Amino acid sequence: MAPAAPPKPPYVPPAGTPVTAGPAGFRFDFNQGARLLLPPGAPRTVRLWDRDTNSLLFRTTGEGLVINSSKRFFVRFRVELWDGPDDSGPPSFTHDYDARDRKVLIQFPVGTLGDSLAWFPYAARFAEQHGCRLTCSLSGLIIPLLRDAYPHITFITPEELAEGNLRDSFYASYCLGLFFEDPKNALQPTDFRLVGLHRTAGYILGVDPSEMAPAISFDDPGPPIDAPYVCIAVQSSTQCKYWNNPDGWRRVVAAVKAAGFRVVCIDQKPVHGQGIMWNHMPHGVEDETGNRPLTERARWLRHAAFFIGTSSGLAWLAWAAGTPVVMISGFTHPTNEFTTPYRVINWHACNSCWNDPKHRFDHKDFLWCPRHAGTPRQFECSRLITAEQVLSTIARVPAWQAMQRRTSAATPTPPPASAQAVLAAAQ
């Protein structure tokens, strides 16, 4: 039997040799950390500094050495070089990190719609702050949403990056991701679970971590249907991310329809799950599921009255589209996602295990519930979020309130004012 192929690395590695030439064969760059090459020959001495903290990070004397800093996130490095073992005098060569007008690469992991949309504003901030010629490597499915909105940024796929000699041209490069196993904080200056999924990119890139929605651009001929509608998305990658209340979606869909909205499901899959656990598109919704372009999803969301969903990629896309987001989530802490006034969480239930550094999320365990797996409390974080709580939140959305006013003006008998009353009338 042939040996199994090694797993594909999550990021394309940098060029084998540091890109920037220094004096007498010395080379350096800042691709996934500071990289220094002391060529064979007479020994020389090198120092590596963090300019912002004035910290000496590394010093050595030698020849024929390749040196890589332990920190791979953004650091404003200074490189100092001496000819010989004595570094008591002035260095013969000094270089301070300066990305202005230089080519810089930021790599995004593929297969993560929400993460990529959450992180992209920080990449754009990096380009603006440093005045660099930025290239971003990310999924070809997501690039059409961003390319026209950021014409000053070059977009390529990981496959394109791996081909040819592109890697030989970058002065610096950085990798964005959720690094669960990083006890020495080599890949991120602070654990992402402490600062939020989106803001971790700001810390990795050394820019302002305050949140900002990404700009998206796409051909938009207008609303896809000529009626007030609400988009929902119920599916996710693991069961803890679902709204696990057994009757929640049915009751909310019934109430939203009774209020006068059409309800459209825009998930990729109408049914998803593993083993004994399968999740179905709610009864009574209009089926727009399928493997559709993300630009089509963005069009549905941009013209929706509001979006109801969980902590998923489509929630991040709704945020980017400027759509009010009713987010139902208990396994994440609210700081993990973008701020929405319509966040639904039950603080009386177990919650926020995703943001607890004591618990390592297991992507391979579809039924991951680190605190209560195999007990009656499994998935209580969302199971104990009721339809009434979700509808109380929906009742604060301006489009819902406007629909109530229009209905009241058009009928001699005012309709129920609260979402719970609409729910009761719809049962």
C-alpha positions as CSV (number, residue, x, y, z in Angstrom):
1,M,0.0,0.0,0.0
2,A,1.3,3.4,-0.9
3,P,2.0,5.7,2.0
4,A,-0.6,8.4,2.7
5,A,0.1,11.8,1.2
6,P,1.2,14.3,3.8
7,P,-1.5,16.8,4.8
8,K,-1.6,19.9,2.7
9,P,-0.2,22.9,4.7
10,P,-2.8,25.5,5.6
11,Y,-0.6,28.3,4.2
12,V,1.8,28.5,1.3
13,P,5.3,28.7,2.7
14,P,7.5,31.7,1.9
15,A,10.4,31.7,-0.6
16,G,13.2,29.4,0.4
17,T,15.7,32.2,0.7
18,P,15.1,35.7,2.2
19,V,14.0,38.0,-0.6
20,T,15.9,41.3,0.2
21,A,19.6,41.6,-0.6
22,G,21.9,43.2,1.9
23,P,25.7,43.8,1.9
24,A,28.2,41.0,0.9
25,G,25.6,38.2,0.5
26,F,23.6,39.0,3.6
27,R,19.8,38.6,3.0
28,F,16.7,39.3,5.0
29,D,12.9,39.7,4.8
30,F,9.9,39.6,7.0
31,N,8.0,36.7,5.5
32,Q,6.2,34.9,8.4
33,G,8.6,36.5,10.9
34,A,12.0,38.1,10.4
35,R,14.3,35.9,8.3
36,L,18.0,36.5,8.1
37,L,20.7,34.8,6.1
38,L,24.4,35.0,7.1
39,P,26.3,33.6,4.2
40,P,29.3,31.3,4.5
41,G,32.7,33.0,5.0
42,A,33.9,35.4,7.7
43,P,31.7,35.4,10.8
44,R,29.5,38.3,11.3
45,T,27.3,39.5,14.2
46,V,23.6,40.2,13.9
47,R,21.0,41.7,16.3
48,L,17.2,41.7,15.9
49,W,15.1,44.3,17.8
50,D,11.5,45.1,18.3
51,R,11.5,48.9,17.7
52,D,8.2,49.6,19.4
53,T,9.2,48.0,22.7
54,N,12.9,48.7,22.3
55,S,13.5,45.0,23.1
56,L,16.6,43.1,21.9
57,L,15.0,39.8,20.6
58,F,18.1,38.0,19.3
59,R,21.9,38.2,19.0
60,T,24.3,35.8,17.4
61,T,27.7,35.6,15.7
62,G,28.4,33.2,12.9
63,E,28.4,32.4,9.2
64,G,26.3,30.1,7.0
65,L,23.3,30.6,9.3
66,V,19.6,31.0,8.6
67,I,17.7,32.8,11.4
68,N,14.0,33.0,11.8
69,S,12.3,35.0,14.6
70,S,10.0,33.1,16.9
71,K,7.2,35.7,16.5
72,R,5.4,35.3,13.2
73,F,2.8,38.1,13.6
74,F,3.6,41.8,12.8
75,V,6.5,43.2,14.7
76,R,8.3,46.4,13.6
77,F,11.7,44.8,13.5
78,R,15.1,46.4,13.3
79,V,18.0,44.4,11.8
80,E,21.6,45.3,12.7
81,L,24.7,43.8,11.2
82,W,28.4,43.9,12.2
83,D,31.4,42.7,10.1
84,G,33.0,40.4,12.6
85,P,32.3,39.2,16.2
86,D,32.6,42.6,17.8
87,D,29.3,44.5,18.1
88,S,30.5,47.2,20.5
89,G,30.7,49.8,17.8
90,P,28.3,51.1,15.2
91,P,26.8,48.5,12.9
92,S,27.9,48.3,9.3
93,F,24.3,47.8,8.2
94,T,20.9,48.7,9.7
95,H,17.4,48.1,8.3
96,D,14.2,49.2,10.0
97,Y,11.0,47.6,8.8
98,D,9.3,49.8,6.3
99,A,6.7,48.3,4.0
100,R,5.9,51.6,2.1
101,D,5.7,50.9,-1.6
102,R,6.8,47.3,-1.0
103,K,4.9,44.1,-1.8
104,V,3.3,42.5,1.2
105,L,1.2,39.3,1.4
106,I,-1.6,38.4,3.8
107,Q,-2.8,34.8,3.6
108,F,-6.4,33.8,4.6
109,P,-7.3,30.1,5.2
110,V,-9.7,28.7,2.7
111,G,-13.1,27.3,3.5
112,T,-14.0,29.9,6.0
113,L,-16.5,32.5,4.7
114,G,-17.2,34.2,8.1
115,D,-13.5,34.3,9.2
116,S,-12.4,35.8,5.9
117,L,-15.1,38.5,5.9
118,A,-14.4,39.2,9.6
119,W,-10.6,39.6,9.0
120,F,-10.5,41.5,5.7
121,P,-11.1,45.0,7.1
122,Y,-7.9,44.6,9.1
123,A,-5.9,43.6,6.0
124,A,-7.2,46.8,4.3
125,R,-6.2,48.8,7.4
126,F,-2.7,47.3,7.2
127,A,-2.4,48.4,3.5
128,E,-3.6,51.9,4.4
129,Q,-1.4,52.2,7.5
130,H,1.8,51.1,5.8
131,G,1.3,52.3,2.3
132,C,2.3,48.9,0.9
133,R,1.3,47.1,-2.3
134,L,-0.8,44.4,-0.6
135,T,-1.7,41.0,-2.1
136,C,-4.3,38.9,-0.3
137,S,-4.6,35.1,-0.9
138,L,-8.0,33.7,-0.1
139,S,-10.7,31.4,-1.5
140,G,-11.8,32.0,-5.1
141,L,-15.4,31.8,-3.9
142,I,-14.9,34.9,-1.7
143,I,-12.8,37.1,-4.0
144,P,-15.7,38.2,-6.2
145,L,-17.3,39.9,-3.2
146,L,-14.3,41.9,-2.3
147,R,-12.2,42.6,-5.5
148,D,-14.2,45.6,-6.8
149,A,-14.6,47.1,-3.3
150,Y,-10.8,47.1,-2.8
151,P,-9.3,48.0,-6.2
152,H,-5.9,48.9,-4.6
153,I,-5.5,45.3,-3.3
154,T,-4.4,42.4,-5.4
155,F,-6.4,39.2,-5.0
156,I,-5.1,35.7,-5.7
157,T,-6.0,32.2,-4.7
158,P,-3.7,29.9,-2.7
159,E,-3.3,27.8,-5.9
160,E,-2.1,30.8,-7.8
161,L,0.2,31.8,-5.0
162,A,1.8,28.3,-5.0
163,E,2.6,28.5,-8.7
164,G,5.5,30.3,-10.3
165,N,7.8,32.7,-8.5
166,L,5.2,35.0,-6.7
167,R,6.6,34.1,-3.3
168,D,10.0,35.5,-4.3
169,S,8.7,39.0,-4.5
170,F,7.2,39.7,-1.0
171,Y,9.0,41.9,1.4
172,A,6.8,40.7,4.3
173,S,3.9,38.2,4.7
174,Y,1.5,37.3,7.5
175,C,-1.0,34.4,8.1
176,L,-4.4,35.0,9.6
177,G,-6.1,32.2,11.4
178,L,-7.6,30.8,14.7
179,F,-4.5,29.3,16.4
180,F,-5.8,27.0,19.1
181,E,-2.5,25.5,19.9
182,D,-0.1,28.4,20.3
183,P,1.0,28.4,24.0
184,K,4.0,30.6,23.3
185,N,2.0,33.1,21.3
186,A,4.2,32.8,18.3
187,L,1.4,33.1,15.7
188,Q,-0.8,35.6,17.5
189,P,0.1,38.1,20.2
190,T,-2.9,37.2,22.3
191,D,-5.3,34.2,22.3
192,F,-8.2,34.9,19.8
193,R,-10.7,33.5,22.4
194,L,-9.9,36.5,24.6
195,V,-10.3,39.2,22.0
196,G,-12.9,37.9,19.5
197,L,-12.8,36.1,16.3
198,H,-12.6,39.2,14.1
199,R,-10.4,41.4,16.3
200,T,-7.6,38.8,16.4
201,A,-6.7,39.8,12.9
202,G,-6.1,43.4,14.1
203,Y,-3.7,42.1,16.8
204,I,-1.9,39.8,14.3
205,L,-1.4,42.6,11.8
206,G,-0.6,45.3,14.4
207,V,-3.5,47.6,13.4
208,D,-6.4,49.1,15.3
209,P,-8.5,46.1,16.4
210,S,-11.8,48.0,16.6
211,E,-14.4,46.3,14.5
212,M,-15.5,47.4,11.0
213,A,-17.6,45.6,8.5
214,P,-15.9,44.7,5.2
215,A,-16.9,46.5,2.0
216,I,-18.5,44.2,-0.5
217,S,-19.3,45.0,-4.2
218,F,-21.4,42.9,-6.7
219,D,-23.8,43.3,-9.5
220,D,-27.1,44.2,-7.8
221,P,-30.2,44.5,-10.0
222,G,-32.4,45.0,-7.0
223,P,-34.6,42.8,-4.7
224,P,-34.9,39.2,-5.9
225,I,-38.6,39.2,-5.0
226,D,-41.2,42.0,-5.0
227,A,-42.4,41.5,-1.4
228,P,-41.1,42.1,2.1
229,Y,-39.0,39.1,3.1
230,V,-36.6,37.8,5.8
231,C,-33.6,35.6,5.2
232,I,-32.8,32.8,7.5
233,A,-29.8,30.3,7.8
234,V,-30.0,27.4,10.1
235,Q,-27.1,25.1,9.1
236,S,-23.6,25.0,10.5
237,S,-20.5,22.9,10.6
238,T,-21.0,21.3,14.1
239,Q,-24.1,20.8,16.3
240,C,-23.0,23.2,19.0
241,K,-23.4,26.0,16.5
242,Y,-27.0,25.2,15.8
243,W,-30.1,26.6,17.5
244,N,-30.9,23.3,19.3
245,N,-34.4,24.3,20.6
246,P,-36.5,21.5,19.1
247,D,-39.5,23.8,18.2
248,G,-37.7,27.1,17.9
249,W,-37.4,27.5,14.2
250,R,-40.9,26.3,13.4
251,R,-42.5,28.8,15.8
252,V,-40.4,31.8,14.7
253,V,-41.0,31.1,11.0
254,A,-44.7,30.9,11.7
255,A,-44.7,34.2,13.6
256,V,-42.6,36.0,11.0
257,K,-44.9,34.8,8.2
258,A,-48.0,35.8,10.1
259,A,-46.6,39.3,10.5
260,G,-46.5,39.7,6.7
261,F,-43.0,38.7,5.7
262,R,-42.0,35.9,3.3
263,V,-39.3,33.7,4.9
264,V,-36.4,32.6,2.6
265,C,-33.8,30.0,3.6
266,I,-30.4,30.7,2.0
267,D,-28.3,27.9,3.4
268,Q,-26.1,25.9,1.1
269,K,-27.7,22.7,2.3
270,P,-31.3,22.0,3.1
271,V,-30.3,19.1,5.3
272,H,-27.0,18.6,7.2
273,G,-25.6,16.5,10.0
274,Q,-23.6,13.4,10.9
275,G,-24.4,10.0,12.4
276,I,-27.6,10.2,14.4
277,M,-27.9,14.0,14.3
278,W,-29.5,15.7,11.2
279,N,-30.8,19.2,10.8
280,H,-33.5,20.1,8.3
281,M,-34.6,23.3,6.7
282,P,-37.6,24.6,8.8
283,H,-41.1,23.9,7.6
284,G,-42.9,26.7,5.8
285,V,-39.9,28.6,4.4
286,E,-39.1,29.3,0.7
287,D,-36.2,27.1,-0.4
288,E,-33.3,29.1,-1.9
289,T,-30.7,26.6,-0.7
290,G,-28.0,25.2,-3.0
291,N,-24.5,25.8,-4.1
292,R,-25.0,29.4,-5.2
293,P,-22.5,32.1,-5.8
294,L,-21.9,34.2,-2.7
295,T,-22.7,37.4,-4.7
296,E,-26.2,35.9,-5.1
297,R,-26.5,35.4,-1.3
298,A,-25.3,38.9,-0.8
299,R,-28.0,40.2,-3.0
300,W,-30.7,38.3,-1.1
301,L,-29.3,39.7,2.2
302,R,-28.9,43.3,1.1
303,H,-32.6,43.6,0.3
304,A,-33.9,41.5,3.2
305,A,-35.8,43.2,6.1
306,F,-33.5,41.4,8.5
307,F,-31.6,38.1,8.8
308,I,-32.1,35.4,11.5
309,G,-29.3,32.9,12.0
310,T,-26.6,31.5,14.2
311,S,-22.9,32.3,14.4
312,S,-22.1,31.3,10.8
313,G,-20.5,32.7,7.7
314,L,-23.9,33.9,6.4
315,A,-24.4,36.0,9.5
316,W,-21.0,37.7,8.7
317,L,-22.1,38.2,5.1
318,A,-25.4,39.7,6.3
319,W,-23.4,42.1,8.5
320,A,-21.2,43.1,5.5
321,A,-24.4,43.6,3.4
322,G,-25.7,46.1,6.0
323,T,-28.6,43.9,7.0
324,P,-29.9,43.8,10.6
325,V,-28.7,40.5,12.1
326,V,-30.7,38.5,14.7
327,M,-28.0,36.2,15.9
328,I,-28.9,33.2,18.0
329,S,-25.8,31.8,19.8
330,G,-24.9,30.4,23.1
331,F,-21.7,28.5,22.5
332,T,-19.8,31.7,21.7
333,H,-19.5,34.8,23.9
334,P,-21.0,37.9,22.3
335,T,-17.5,39.4,22.1
336,N,-16.6,36.7,19.6
337,E,-18.7,38.1,16.8
338,F,-19.5,41.6,15.5
339,T,-21.7,43.8,17.6
340,T,-25.4,43.5,16.8
341,P,-28.2,44.9,19.0
342,Y,-30.2,41.8,18.2
343,R,-28.0,39.2,19.8
344,V,-29.9,36.4,21.5
345,I,-28.2,34.5,24.4
346,N,-29.6,32.8,27.5
347,W,-27.2,33.7,30.4
348,H,-29.0,31.2,32.6
349,A,-27.7,28.3,30.5
350,C,-24.2,27.0,30.2
351,N,-22.5,29.3,27.6
352,S,-19.4,30.6,25.8
353,C,-17.4,27.3,25.8
354,W,-15.9,28.3,22.5
355,N,-14.2,31.3,24.1
356,D,-13.0,29.3,27.1
357,P,-9.2,28.6,26.7
358,K,-9.6,25.5,28.9
359,H,-11.6,23.8,26.1
360,R,-9.9,23.0,22.8
361,F,-12.5,22.9,20.0
362,D,-12.5,19.6,18.1
363,H,-13.4,20.1,14.5
364,K,-13.8,16.4,14.0
365,D,-16.3,15.9,16.7
366,F,-19.7,16.9,15.3
367,L,-21.3,16.6,18.7
368,W,-18.6,18.6,20.6
369,C,-19.9,19.8,23.9
370,P,-16.9,20.0,26.2
371,R,-18.8,20.6,29.5
372,H,-22.0,18.4,29.2
373,A,-21.5,15.9,26.4
374,G,-23.6,12.7,27.0
375,T,-25.7,14.3,29.7
376,P,-29.2,15.9,29.6
377,R,-27.5,19.3,29.6
378,Q,-25.8,18.8,26.2
379,F,-26.2,21.8,23.9
380,E,-28.3,23.6,26.5
381,C,-26.6,26.8,25.6
382,S,-28.9,27.2,22.6
383,R,-31.6,24.6,23.5
384,L,-32.7,26.9,26.3
385,I,-33.1,29.9,24.0
386,T,-36.8,29.9,23.4
387,A,-38.9,31.1,20.5
388,E,-40.4,33.8,22.7
389,Q,-36.9,35.2,23.5
390,V,-36.0,35.3,19.8
391,L,-39.3,37.0,18.9
392,S,-38.8,39.5,21.7
393,T,-35.6,40.5,20.0
394,I,-37.1,40.5,16.5
395,A,-39.8,42.9,17.8
396,R,-37.0,45.5,18.3
397,V,-35.9,45.4,14.6
398,P,-37.1,48.6,12.8
399,A,-38.4,46.6,9.8
400,W,-40.6,44.5,12.1
401,Q,-42.0,47.6,13.7
402,A,-42.6,49.3,10.4
403,M,-44.5,46.2,9.2
404,Q,-46.7,46.4,12.3
405,R,-47.5,50.1,11.7
406,R,-48.4,49.4,8.0
407,T,-50.6,46.5,9.0
408,S,-52.3,48.6,11.7
409,A,-53.0,51.4,9.2
410,A,-54.4,49.0,6.6
411,T,-56.8,47.1,8.9
412,P,-59.7,48.4,11.1
413,T,-58.6,46.2,14.0
414,P,-54.9,46.7,15.0
415,P,-52.9,43.5,14.9
416,P,-51.1,42.2,18.0
417,A,-48.3,44.6,18.9
418,S,-45.8,42.1,20.2
419,A,-44.0,39.4,18.4
420,Q,-45.2,36.9,21.1
421,A,-48.8,37.8,20.3
422,V,-48.2,37.2,16.6
423,L,-46.7,33.9,17.6
424,A,-49.8,33.0,19.6
425,A,-52.0,34.0,16.7
426,A,-50.0,32.0,14.2
427,Q,-50.2,28.7,16.2
